[in-house]
């Protein structure tokens, strides 16, 4: 017959302690893998990155002559397509938009939110503003006003028009002189 008392007096080996420890280690490893896969991030961490870009204002002619169908479907629609393609290629540039005909209006101030700017340009329709004349000088003046407080190293106005200036209280020549003094390229 066996004697259980003799077994109680024997020393236990390391193999008797290993199974509970291995189960605990497996649980710790699985927990650490789950934490690593969840990619914890500190939301309070601030990163400052310096980006250098151009500040530019797209100045779009919305006068009546832009309704001509000599470019399919119209000059205005063709200009909008080109502008939307141009915006989609930008990365670090702040872009604003000015629309003009007889008068000039800011459509969108300088922004990095290209989706908002693109949707505003897509929704442009001829005839929303008085389209009897073309005031290029005033349009450049309003565009310069958008760029006046810009601290970018490079500033530009992209003027999209099909006609000559026949309205407004600022001539294109005067507006060009103002742009030169402010260091803005047209």
C-alpha positions as CSV (number, residue, x, y, z in Angstrom):
1,X,0.0,0.0,0.0
2,X,1.1,3.6,-0.6
3,X,1.9,6.0,2.1
4,X,0.8,9.6,1.5
5,X,2.8,10.9,4.4
6,X,6.1,10.2,2.5
7,X,4.9,12.3,-0.4
8,X,4.1,15.3,1.8
9,X,7.7,15.3,3.2
10,X,9.3,15.4,-0.3
11,X,10.4,18.7,-1.8
12,X,8.4,20.2,-4.6
13,X,10.2,20.8,-7.9
14,X,10.0,23.9,-10.2
15,X,7.6,22.0,-12.5
16,X,4.9,22.1,-9.9
17,X,5.0,25.9,-9.8
18,X,5.2,26.5,-13.6
19,X,1.6,25.8,-14.9
20,X,0.0,28.7,-12.9
21,X,2.8,31.1,-13.8
22,X,2.6,30.2,-17.5
23,X,-1.2,30.9,-17.5
24,X,-0.5,34.3,-15.9
25,X,2.2,35.2,-18.4
26,X,0.0,34.3,-21.3
27,X,-2.7,36.6,-20.0
28,X,-0.2,39.5,-19.6
29,X,1.2,38.9,-23.1
30,X,-2.3,38.9,-24.6
31,X,-3.2,42.0,-22.7
32,X,-0.1,43.8,-24.0
33,X,-0.8,42.7,-27.6
34,X,-4.3,44.1,-27.4
35,X,-3.0,47.5,-26.1
36,X,-0.3,47.6,-28.8
37,X,-2.9,46.9,-31.5
38,X,-5.2,49.6,-30.3
39,X,-2.4,52.2,-30.8
40,X,-3.0,54.4,-27.8
41,X,-2.4,58.1,-28.4
42,X,-2.0,61.1,-26.2
43,X,-4.7,63.6,-27.4
44,X,-3.1,66.3,-25.3
45,X,0.2,66.1,-27.3
46,X,0.7,69.1,-29.5
47,X,2.8,68.9,-32.6
48,X,3.9,72.0,-34.4
49,X,4.8,71.6,-38.0
50,X,5.9,74.3,-40.3
51,X,4.5,74.3,-43.7
52,X,5.4,76.8,-46.3
53,X,2.9,77.6,-49.0
54,X,1.5,80.3,-51.2
55,X,-1.4,82.5,-50.3
56,X,-3.5,83.1,-53.4
57,X,-6.9,84.4,-54.4
58,X,-8.7,83.0,-57.4
59,X,-10.5,85.9,-59.0
60,X,-13.4,84.7,-61.2
61,X,-15.2,86.7,-63.8
62,X,-19.0,86.1,-63.6
63,X,-20.1,88.7,-66.1
64,X,-22.6,88.0,-68.9
65,X,-19.9,87.4,-71.5
66,X,-18.9,84.2,-69.5
67,X,-22.2,82.6,-70.7
68,X,-20.9,82.4,-74.3
69,X,-20.9,78.8,-75.6
70,X,-17.7,79.1,-77.6
71,X,-16.0,76.8,-75.1
72,X,-18.1,73.8,-74.2
73,X,-20.5,74.2,-72.4
74,X,-19.8,77.8,-71.5
75,X,-16.8,79.9,-70.6
76,X,-17.9,80.0,-67.0
77,X,-18.3,76.2,-66.7
78,X,-14.9,75.7,-68.4
79,X,-13.3,78.1,-66.0
80,X,-14.9,76.4,-63.0
81,X,-13.6,73.0,-64.2
82,X,-10.0,74.4,-64.5
83,X,-10.3,76.0,-61.1
84,X,-11.5,72.9,-59.4
85,X,-8.7,70.9,-60.9
86,X,-6.2,73.5,-59.8
87,X,-7.6,73.4,-56.2
88,X,-7.4,69.6,-56.1
89,X,-3.7,69.8,-56.8
90,X,-2.8,72.1,-53.9
91,X,-1.5,70.8,-50.6
92,X,-0.1,73.6,-48.4
93,X,-1.4,76.7,-50.1
94,X,-4.1,78.9,-48.6
95,X,-6.6,79.8,-51.3
96,X,-9.4,82.3,-51.3
97,X,-11.9,83.3,-54.0
98,X,-13.4,86.5,-55.3
99,X,-16.2,86.7,-57.9
100,X,-16.8,89.8,-59.9
101,X,-18.9,91.3,-62.7
102,X,-20.1,94.9,-62.3
103,X,-19.0,94.6,-58.7
104,X,-16.6,92.4,-56.8
105,X,-17.4,90.2,-53.8
106,X,-15.4,87.8,-51.6
107,X,-16.7,84.3,-52.1
108,X,-14.3,82.6,-49.7
109,X,-11.5,84.1,-47.5
110,X,-8.1,82.4,-47.5
111,X,-8.5,78.8,-46.3
112,X,-6.8,75.4,-46.3
113,X,-10.2,73.7,-46.4
114,X,-10.2,72.9,-50.1
115,X,-13.5,70.9,-49.9
116,X,-15.4,73.9,-48.8
117,X,-13.8,76.1,-51.4
118,X,-14.5,73.6,-54.1
119,X,-18.1,73.2,-53.2
120,X,-18.6,77.0,-53.2
121,X,-17.1,77.2,-56.6
122,X,-19.2,74.3,-57.9
123,X,-22.4,76.1,-56.8
124,X,-21.5,79.3,-58.6
125,X,-24.1,80.4,-61.2
126,X,-24.1,83.2,-63.7
127,X,-26.6,86.0,-63.0
128,X,-26.4,85.8,-59.3
129,X,-24.6,89.1,-59.2
130,X,-25.2,92.0,-61.6
131,X,-23.5,90.8,-64.8
132,X,-23.9,93.8,-67.1
133,X,-20.3,94.9,-66.9
134,X,-16.8,93.8,-66.0
135,X,-14.9,95.6,-63.2
136,X,-11.4,94.0,-63.3
137,X,-9.8,96.8,-61.3
138,X,-12.3,96.5,-58.5
139,X,-11.9,92.7,-58.5
140,X,-8.1,92.9,-58.2
141,X,-8.7,95.5,-55.4
142,X,-10.9,93.2,-53.4
143,X,-8.4,90.3,-54.0
144,X,-5.6,92.5,-52.7
145,X,-7.6,93.3,-49.6
146,X,-7.9,89.5,-48.9
147,X,-4.1,89.2,-49.2
148,X,-3.2,92.5,-47.4
149,X,-2.7,90.9,-43.9
150,X,-1.1,87.7,-45.2
151,X,2.3,86.9,-43.8
152,X,3.2,84.3,-46.5
153,X,6.4,84.7,-48.3
154,X,4.6,84.4,-51.7
155,X,1.3,85.9,-52.5
156,X,-0.6,85.8,-55.8
157,X,-3.8,86.7,-57.5
158,X,-5.0,84.4,-60.3
159,X,-7.3,86.3,-62.5
160,X,-9.7,84.4,-64.7
161,X,-11.6,86.6,-67.1
162,X,-12.5,86.8,-70.8
163,X,-13.0,90.5,-71.3
164,X,-11.7,93.9,-70.8
165,X,-12.6,96.2,-67.9
166,X,-15.5,98.4,-68.7
167,X,-16.7,99.3,-65.2
168,X,-15.6,100.1,-61.7
169,X,-13.9,102.9,-59.9
170,X,-10.4,101.4,-60.0
171,X,-8.7,100.8,-63.3
172,X,-6.7,97.6,-63.9
173,X,-3.6,99.7,-64.2
174,X,-4.1,101.3,-60.7
175,X,-4.9,97.9,-59.2
176,X,-1.7,96.5,-60.8
177,X,0.3,99.4,-59.2
178,X,-1.2,98.6,-55.8
179,X,-0.3,94.9,-56.2
180,X,3.3,95.9,-57.0
181,X,3.6,98.0,-53.8
182,X,2.2,95.1,-51.7
183,X,4.5,92.6,-53.4
184,X,1.6,90.5,-54.9
185,X,1.9,88.9,-58.3
186,X,-1.1,88.8,-60.7
